[in-house]
Structure formats: structure tokens, C-alpha cells
Amino acid sequence: MDTLVWLYGSRLDDTRHGGDIDLLIEPAPAISLLHRARIKTLLEQRLNLPVDILVKNPYSEENPFVSMVRAKAKLLEIKS
């Protein structure tokens, strides 16, 4: 299983002018809070934009907010 990255929020709507980038990350394997903070910092430095990261680790309970986000999000294709 690969890590999935979803874009959600105002960046999906061309009529809105969102200031930040909202990402839902479903990693495999699970990542720690420290690793999440490192990802956020690296993305903000490279993109020169604020980034909000929501993480749904494997085996953690699904919550309604994550379900709602995923239903409206766009799955990103990550190329290495």
C-alpha cells in the first residue's frame, strides 16, 4: 500500500482565492506528529505558502471529518 495524498478545501474551487493548501495524507506506514511537522515545514518552505496537513494513519479510527474531507477531495498523483 502506498501513501495517498488528497487536496481539499479552497484550492479546489477556482472561484475562491484560498491562501493555504489543505492536504489529507494517508501514509503507509503510520507517521508520527514530529514527521508530520517536518512534512509541513518542508512543503511550506518549498511552496512559499501555508500548508495545513490532516493525517489519517492506518489502523486509526476513521472520524467524520476525515470522511467528509475525503468525499470532497481530489486524489493527487505523486511522481517520484
Number of C-alpha atoms within 10 A of each C-alpha: 6 8 13 15 21 19 20 19 16 15 15 16 10 8 8 10 10 13 11 15 19 21 22 21 19 18 16 13 11 15 15 10 10 9 11 15 12 12 14 16 14 13 16 16 12 8 11 10 12 14 19 14 17 17 18 19 17 14 8 8 8 11 9 9 10 13 11 10 18 16 10 13 18 16 15 11 9 8 4 3
